[in-house]
Amino acid sequence: MLFEKRFWSGIADGTVTVTFRRWKRPQAVAGRSYRTAAGIIDVHAVSLVEPRSITDDDARAAGYPDAASLVSDLRGEPGELVHRVEFSPADRPDPRAALAADAELDGDDVAAITRRLDRLDRASSWGPWTRPTLELIAANPARRAGDLAGMAGRERDPFKLDVRKLKNLGLTESLDVGYRLSPRGRAYLDATR
């Protein structure tokens, strides 16, 4: 699930425990966990609500000062349903962090990563992008995503989505601004150069 940066600290420390979203159909399911920029959250309940039923207490739990501020900030079409999603921060680390920290790669690990990257390259309408993107991030750590996308001759949003795929493999890490190779990503590049 995506949250604006202003909510990240509240999500991480457990003071933000609900979000309201206009969705045509639910994009979160009770009982599932979701990755956010603030860490993994566990979703406990998803329900439909009328915007006028949102209280100031609901708004504060969502990180807003009052209900009017929250309702005016709802994205989407006014006719779309409003979903109330209750969640809490997970008490377990993001498994991608442990994977990213694992720089002890043997030949089987390198081969498995190579197969995954090859599959991503084959599935892309853009063409082979995985290794050039890893090399670009290695050469430009903490560089804005828009700058990196421009250097790659790509649009920012599809570029960011592709970098997220590399992060899911434990090869990159997100920074406040831009990205860097994880220890695993660095070890992979070193092993394949």
C-alpha positions, -999 to +999 in steps of 0.1 A: +000+000+000+012+035-008+012+062+019+024+098+016+057+104+034+040+126+060+023+094+074+054+071+075+065+079+110+030+075+124+026+042+107+059+029+120+053+040+156+016+028+156-001+062+160-015+060+125-038+029+125-064+036+098-066+049+063-096+059+041-094+052+004-118+057-025-117+025-044-139+010-070-132-024-054-112-031-022-074-030-027-067-044+008-079-076+025-083-082+062-059-107+075-032-099+049+001-080+053+013-053+030+046-036+025+047+002+029+076+027+029+071+027+067+074-011+070+051-040+069+015-035+081-011-061+091-046-053+079-073-062+105-105-049+089-118-033+057-152-018+056-173+006+035-181+040+051-200+071+041-176+101+041-200+120+064-197+092+090-160+098+094-154+113+129-126+135+142-113+105+162-111+085+129-093+113+113-067+116+141-061+078+138-055+084+101-030+112+108-053+141+101-063+169+126-100+165+119-126+148+097-130+177+074-093+177+065-094+139+058-125+140+037-112+170+016-080+150+010-097+118-003-084+111-038-105+096-065-140+103-079-166+115-054-189+087-065-164+060-056-169+040-025-149+050+006-131+021+023-119+022+059-088+001+064-077-007+100-041-018+104-011-020+127+026-022+122+038-058+119+060-070+147+083-087+122+110-073+099+105-069+062+119-101+047+134-080+019+157-063+044+172-097+055+176-107+019+192-074+009+217-078+037+228-112+026+259-107+006+272-142+008+264-154-027+275-188-040+273-199-076+238-212-072+226-178-057+242-159-086+226-182-111+192-179-095+194-141-095+205-141-131+175-163-141+151-139-123+166-109-139+165-126-173+128-133-168+121-096-159+140-085-190+121-109-213+087-098-198+095-061-203+081-041-232+110-017-227+136-044-234+165-055-212+166-031-182+177-050-151+215-049-153+217-014-168+195-002-139+216-019-113+247-003-129+231+031-130+221+029-093+256+017-084+271+047-102+246+072-088+235+063-052+210+087-036+202+103-069+165+113-075+144+087-093+134+113-119+171+120-126+180+083-129+150+077-152+161+105-174+196+092-176+181+058-186+159+075-212+127+064-194+097+078-178+099+082-140+069+061-128+076+030-149+113+033-139+104+034-102+081+004-106+110-015-122+134-005-093+108-018-069+111-052-087+148-051-080+141-043-044+118-073-041+148-094-051+169-078-024+192-060-049+184-024-041+174-003-011+153+029-011+167+060+005+149+092+015+161+104-019+168+078-046+183+043-042+215+024-036+226-011-042+221-034-012+250-055+000+234-084-020+231-062-051+267-051-048+278-088-044+258-098-074+273-071-096+308-080-084+302-117-092+289-110-127+314-084-139 
